[in-house]
Amino acid sequence: MLFPTVAFATFFCVAFLANWLLRPHHRLWRLVMTLLSLFFYGWWDYRFVALLALAIVLNHLSAQAVHRWTPGRGPSIAGQAALVAGITANLAILAVFKYYGFFVTSATNMVNRTGLNLAPPLLEVTLPIGISFYTFQAISYIIDVHRGTLRRPMVFLDFAFYLSFFPQLVAGPIVRATEMVDQIRRRPDPRSIPASEALWLITLGLFKKVVISSYLAKQLVDPVLGLPSQHSGLEVTAAVYAYSIQIYADFSGYTDMAIGCALLLGFRFPQNFNAPYRAQSVSDFWRRWHMSLSRWLRDYLYLPLGGNRGGKWLTYRNLLLTMLLGGLWHGAAFTFIVWGLAHGLMMSLERAMGEWWKSLGVMPWAIATFRWLITFNFVTMAWVLFRAESLAHALEIYQVMFSFAAAPASVPFVQQLTVVAVVLTLAAVGSHFVPPTATRWWRWEISRLNPAMLAVLLAVTLTAADALGPQGVAPFIYFQF
Amino acid sequence: MKTFLDLSDTNAGIGDHADRLSPPLSDGISIVSDYPDDVSPDATTELVLPSNKLSPHDSRQSDLQRRRHHLGPLRAADPANPTRRDTASAATVSLVMIGALLLAALLNADVMYREASASELGPKRDIALGFWGPLQDIANDTKFSAPRRSLDTALGRPAPPSEPSPLSPPDFAAGPASQRTTRTTETPPLGPTEIPDTSSPPMTLGSRAVSPPTPTGGAPRAKNAVPRSGAQPSTSQPSTATSAPQTSDPANTTTTQPTGRIPTASDPLRVLVIGDSTMDGVGASVLRELGESGAATAELDYRISTGLARPDYFDWPSHLAALTAELDTEVVVLMLGANDAQPFLVDDEPTAYGTDLWFSTYRERVHDLLQQLTDANMQVVWIGQSVMRDQEYNTKMTTLNQIFQEEIAAFPASVVFLDSRPVMSDTDGNYTTYLVDDGGQRQQVRRNDGVHFTPEGGDVLAPLIVEAIRDLVPLPKPEDR
């Protein structure tokens, strides 16, 4: 079920009560919460539950094997083999559901260009929601057991609880086992829930998703970027910037709601966004955008590849490879590969150039503004690849933006662009520069309200969000990964 | 010397080894107790802390610290009194949540009732109506529904009907909604509560934008048919086609009757493209293809989860009457039916698909719609349902296609049936997700749900649709220009 729905609100009330009432009964609590999470997942398609259950069992067994065959902290061939088998199994499941069609189609098209005519069988499977997220969590878990970061594998119920935990199941943050194991074992004080912070995050996320993201999508982004050639360069440019905000509001809104829900249940997830459009470099952007994914890519891909310890060229190679695979993680399409590569190239370029501006002797604020402009615009231009249906579609958008192709004279300058959309886009960019402490006073005031007033405020907020948003909730962009 | 995994920089990004630490994960959550081993004998997992910075739960802490440990500074403390916390007990939070939900339910009872009534006939819907119906009565009696109505009015949206209509839409085809971000992946299926009645603002081609059709008092159930204005471009003004480039086309453009006249760039053919969510992948391609003819303006208006089965949910005949009159439409391209193989009410009696009464009623509706359009001098291209992956569903759609064809036969001069099955199936006439294009490239033409079209699929259908229009109107070909 999607977060901003009545079904989820009802489900969450039940889960909340079950969580706190059963928390003293550790075994029962984990069992019931795991079942609730499976129910949450099965709401989309009951067949998904079998897949998640398979992932839980498979990774539990892998971790046990890895642990058993890795004596002490030393490496062992059996332990390595168990690790490789576990990772391969996870990647194989992901490959079947997510990448099979893409790779087989691309490969046969390439081969058929040489004159052959292959037609391999193609699976037609539904992509299970969130599979990329929980597969990555499972992989990090067995690697952590192998590395000894987790001294022992989690017990089965702990692991089942962790991997299926519904706030983070379908769209992250990618929480690691090391971050959850203690939180599962230790019972938080039911008299002291960070409620105002949690409710603040949930309402903020709701507004980001239901109001900002949906409005921009329906008003400007979808109609214009769906048919770029029928809109003016001005509108396409505005839509591209609006998309930059849409995807941020969409994904960070989901994360806010996820973190808020987890807080109410007594869990604190790692932060996933830290004002990403404030970044002064693309590397900085990745320290602020989908932080739990960047962290994952760094620890389980970039560093094992050698990180930056192998010299200049190896570092570039590692950056490119990491970002390319990071791009592919987002979806099985060439657009994502090019998007990842673009980010990798930009990061390599930044690394190669170093802190060149220091020798210029220009005012620091001017440098900072310049770097911010470059970064923000690069990231926004790259999002076009993320949004486009194909590379040709992306090219079409770029062409209209930069007016390589003259728009038909009959296309009016403004069809979809509204003042509200422009203001919303600018305000959302501006909001990145508001320090997070600015909301502190507001949150404190909320926490001082008596419960009845708080309930009224919450009800009014829910109503306002529903009224301001379009009817129905557009799917979250990040659900498809 | 850095190790492969250096957890001391958990917050650093890829290609970056020095950044500040992530905040303690359990920040703000206080701990009552660990689960002692006798409560949780299987809780044997231990977290090895490579640095004691990752988690504050260091096993070396004293018991006292462990039992009552506020982990780090709280996010929001009273600025004047830092010892006060913005926390609440689980009991308070559950009261606030349940209270807020009940109040929100009352405030939004109208909207919720309408959404419930818009689900498929069956026990689920009965239960939902049984819940929301009385609540709506209470809300109306106590004036709780007034604020939402005022809000909707202030936002320029039609208030939900106070007298609920008893029906709903379906949902085979409620797939990709208005998000066009889906590639080879799957968007989450929309649940009944997420069915928007407006999928996106009408896309425009050429020189004018659609302004929202206004509710017409005379039109039956017009309230239900009015799109939410939030989806409408607020700046769009129906401008005239005068900005179209004047060409020296010698063709006679004075004919006002659609039949026989040759559309030109200065007097383009006015086409309206409508449908349910299956039009999502196709509409943009049709608009593009028509645009290339240089002598047509087209509007796209598709509504997901709609059809002819549930006029109580979305009344296409009334909507079309208003829209075509406003646009002075000459040709209507439509694709409806994917959602229609479901029960509907005939004289307040639920009538199951497959019964004689169902078929005769549906047949009548198809006939009436065609009669309405042709009476208004419009010509119609009716796109039949394509091959569907699900066998049972495919059989139903085949039956509907037969009804469409038989009813269309009564209007030989002004309605064409376009059968998409021959081009959309494999060599044996079966469903296929992939087709090989002229260049030998394998393209995914259907979405993974086995129902909807991808943009590539739209590109396959669009030329056929435009050819079908040429069967009715002498629309110039691009090469004739």
Interface residues (C-beta under 8 A of the other chain):
Chain A: M1 L2 T5 V6 A7 A9 T10 F12 C13 F16 L17 W20 H26 R27 W43 W44 D45 K98 G101 F102 T105 T108 N109 N112 R113 L122 E124 V125 T126 L127 I129 R147 G148 T149 L150 R151 R152 P153 M154 V155 L157 D158 T178 E179 V181 D182 Q183 R185 R186 R187 P188 D189 P190 R191 S192 I193 P194 A195 S196 E197 L199 Y215 A217 K218 Q219 D222 P223 L225 G226 L227 S229 Q230 L263 L264 G266 F267 R268 F269 P270 Q271 S283 D284 W286 R287 M291 S294 R295 L297 R298 D299 Y302 L303 P304 G307 N308 R309 T315 L319 T322 M323 G331 A332 A333 T335 M347 R351 R387 E389 S390 H393 P408 A409 S410 V411 P412 V414 Q415 Q416 L417 T418 V419 V420 R440 W441 R443 W444 I446 S447 P451 A452 L454 A455 V456 L457 L458 A459 V460 L462 T463 A464 D466 A467 L468 G469 P470 Q471 G472 V473 A474 P475 F476 I477 F479 Q480 F481
Chain B: K2 F4 L5 D6 L7 T10 N11 A12 G13 I14 G15 D16 H17 D19 S22 P23 L25 S26 D27 G28 I29 S30 I31 V32 S33 D34 Y35 V39 S40 D42 A43 T44 T45 E46 L47 V48 P50 L54 S55 H57 L74 R75 A76 A77 D78 P79 R85 D86 T87 A88 S89 A90 A91 T92 V93 S94 L95 V96 M97 I98 G99 A100 L101 L103 A104 L107 N108 V111 M112 P147 R148 L151 D152 L155 R157 P176 A177 S178 Q179 R180 T181 T182 R183 T184 T185 E186 T187 P188 P189 L190 G191 T193 E194 I195 P196 D197 T198 S200 P201 M203 T204 L205 G206 S207 A209 R228 G230 A231 P233 S234 T235 S236 S239 A241 S243 A244 P245 A265 A284 L287 R288 G291 R389 T433 Y434 G440 Q441 R442 Q444 N448 D449 G450 T454 P455 E456
